[in-house]
Amino acid sequence: WIMKPAGKSRGRGIAFSRDLEGILKETSGEEEQWICQKYIENPQLIHGYKFDIRQWVLVVDWNPLTVYRWNEPYLRFAASKYDDSLMDDDPFIHLVNNSISKDHPDFYKQNE
């Protein structure tokens, strides 16, 4: 399971757990609202790395539905290759957030 504090951004406060006891322990702090979701155990990978696609849209009307799409989406990648054993809670493997990845020791070397 992956837990995210509802009021935080940039990967702050994200935690992982394998059982209900761990979820309750992680979410019993000062944060009042959490998003808790089942971790995708077999994610789609690109060359062994987890990724997400950022695509922005602007909905200006519901009836008729009018949507404008930004033509330049981008992909974000995890800093370390995915380990399908799920034994490692390393955020560099599981999270694709740029605020997390920039702290990986090889981040700037890979992006020079």
C-alpha positions, 0 to 999 in steps of 0.5 A: 500500500502507498499512503500520501498526506492529502495536504502535501505535495512534491513527494513529502510524507509518502509512505509504504506499508504491506499490512493494515497495522503499518497503514494505521501506524503511518497515518496516525500522525499529525496529518488528518487526511490521507490518500491510501491506495493499493500499490500497482504490483506489476506496473508498466515499465520503460527500460525497467523504470517506472514512469508517469505521463503528465498531460494537462487539459483545460475544461471550459464547459460541460455542456457541450463538453469543451476541452483544450489540451496542452500539446507538450506532455512529458514523462517522469521516470523513477531514478532507480530501476524497478525491483519486482520483488517489492522488498525494497521501499526505496523511494527512488525505485517506486516514486517518479516525483522530480522532487524525490528523483533530484536527490538520487546520487546519479541524477545529475550525472544521468541528465548532463 
